[in-house]
């Protein structure tokens, strides 16, 4: 007999209740897991936004730094915004909803947006370094960049402070370009100031090629020790710095060699051991050489070599630091504004003016003069026999006589009087031919006054003293160079500076090919050329730091090339 058990209602209710409890617990567990997953997902998403806004703000900083170094407008993503500061002097950046904000959008980072504000301390109308002075010279080459970035309503803000300097070609005693088979500088030379060598055409790793072969008693120094007193009186005092607890004068000299070995032999030296108790800085500020060292005054070490007589604040093993930032300037390069570095469009072509076209078509040319302001033919200025006058503005030419009065200050001219040994110059002058300065015996002095840039399509030869005086007065020479009087000469071919020994020559000298200075000549100023032949008689070259800030309008390579280094970084908060 089969017995059938029938479940009563209470048992069925209990089973349903247990099932509901298990289902509820499962749902609660699932909801908890889903909540945790959503929280984790939100956390990951927020972290991703946090990370990408940081990358966005870094992109803004890097872009502004690049634009500062390139001479461009470094405030980006802002239009017509006047900076606002709180009571503590802290800049208050606008919000992304401000009408002045037109942010840059980074599609590659899921539409991250950013903007940046760049401030040059020297002209921001503030005491940015806290020394009690507004826009003083101590703030030169100091910059602040404030940047903000946003994604999904998350905002990050950063402030970076940069310290920099201008590294253009004229801030050296010698700047050498590509070079040739024998290197960049051939022969012995005594240099007081910075040296910057590119060596783009040198064969990499070839020990037979030396970027600069310092033999005998050649040297690179960081001071004016041994400069002739009569020349020292014509130039400004050197800047001062505190070094090893002393206030000393300095040329702030650096040696930079991008390609090629630095050869050292004999008693040659770069810098000197620091001497306490005098007023000069002996050590170099920096030595930055890519390929290394060679020569009898270098100890082989299986690598770059150890030079015996290099005295520099950073030693001798640091590499070149400027990449491709500083090219050798050629006449076919774009014209760059001396203050901002901006290019200028040629309205006739819609392209950028080249340097030579801007010089010839804008600075020299006068549409009202039929000869277009150009002197065609060779010019020889002889201290014994020449009276010469050429006015590029009016077209007036006198060869053998002089005008009754000096031309107005608005004219471009060369005025040379052999009776007084005085040359007056002004403005910009183009010469289609060669330019020579010559003398005879002990009569070899040209005293010049004025500010001029000469573009010579040919060769240049300087075989006289070429020194400054004030207002054509040969008895007035104090502080005559380079603020009030500066002659800049550019040669499309070659230049010989001092083919006769014991000459004093002052100015800014450029040759697109080669400069030869093979005698015991004192050069006050700067040489810029592709290649240098210095011979065996050890010419002296003394850099004048203020020359780069006082070049005559029209000199090639005369525009700021900034190199910035970060000195401070801070995040200004997260929203």
Secondary structure as GFF3:
##gff-version 3
##sequence-region A 1 575
A	DSSP	alpha_helix	9	70	.	.	.	ID=ss1
A	DSSP	beta_strand	104	106	.	.	.	ID=ss2
A	DSSP	three_ten_helix	107	109	.	.	.	ID=ss3
A	DSSP	beta_strand	112	120	.	.	.	ID=ss4
A	DSSP	three_ten_helix	121	123	.	.	.	ID=ss5
A	DSSP	three_ten_helix	137	139	.	.	.	ID=ss6
A	DSSP	beta_strand	142	151	.	.	.	ID=ss7
A	DSSP	beta_strand	154	166	.	.	.	ID=ss8
A	DSSP	beta_strand	174	176	.	.	.	ID=ss9
A	DSSP	beta_strand	185	192	.	.	.	ID=ss10
A	DSSP	beta_strand	195	197	.	.	.	ID=ss11
A	DSSP	beta_strand	210	214	.	.	.	ID=ss12
A	DSSP	beta_strand	219	221	.	.	.	ID=ss13
A	DSSP	alpha_helix	229	232	.	.	.	ID=ss14
A	DSSP	beta_strand	240	243	.	.	.	ID=ss15
A	DSSP	beta_strand	246	249	.	.	.	ID=ss16
A	DSSP	beta_strand	254	257	.	.	.	ID=ss17
A	DSSP	beta_strand	261	264	.	.	.	ID=ss18
A	DSSP	beta_strand	269	270	.	.	.	ID=ss19
A	DSSP	beta_strand	286	289	.	.	.	ID=ss20
A	DSSP	beta_strand	293	294	.	.	.	ID=ss21
A	DSSP	beta_strand	298	299	.	.	.	ID=ss22
A	DSSP	beta_strand	306	307	.	.	.	ID=ss23
A	DSSP	alpha_helix	355	358	.	.	.	ID=ss24
A	DSSP	pi_helix	359	364	.	.	.	ID=ss25
A	DSSP	beta_strand	374	376	.	.	.	ID=ss26
A	DSSP	beta_strand	379	382	.	.	.	ID=ss27
A	DSSP	beta_strand	387	391	.	.	.	ID=ss28
A	DSSP	beta_strand	397	399	.	.	.	ID=ss29
A	DSSP	beta_strand	413	417	.	.	.	ID=ss30
A	DSSP	beta_strand	422	432	.	.	.	ID=ss31
A	DSSP	beta_strand	435	438	.	.	.	ID=ss32
A	DSSP	beta_strand	445	456	.	.	.	ID=ss33
A	DSSP	beta_strand	460	462	.	.	.	ID=ss34
A	DSSP	beta_strand	465	468	.	.	.	ID=ss35
A	DSSP	beta_strand	486	491	.	.	.	ID=ss36
A	DSSP	beta_strand	495	497	.	.	.	ID=ss37
A	DSSP	beta_strand	504	516	.	.	.	ID=ss38
A	DSSP	beta_strand	522	542	.	.	.	ID=ss39
A	DSSP	three_ten_helix	545	549	.	.	.	ID=ss40
A	DSSP	beta_strand	562	574	.	.	.	ID=ss41
###
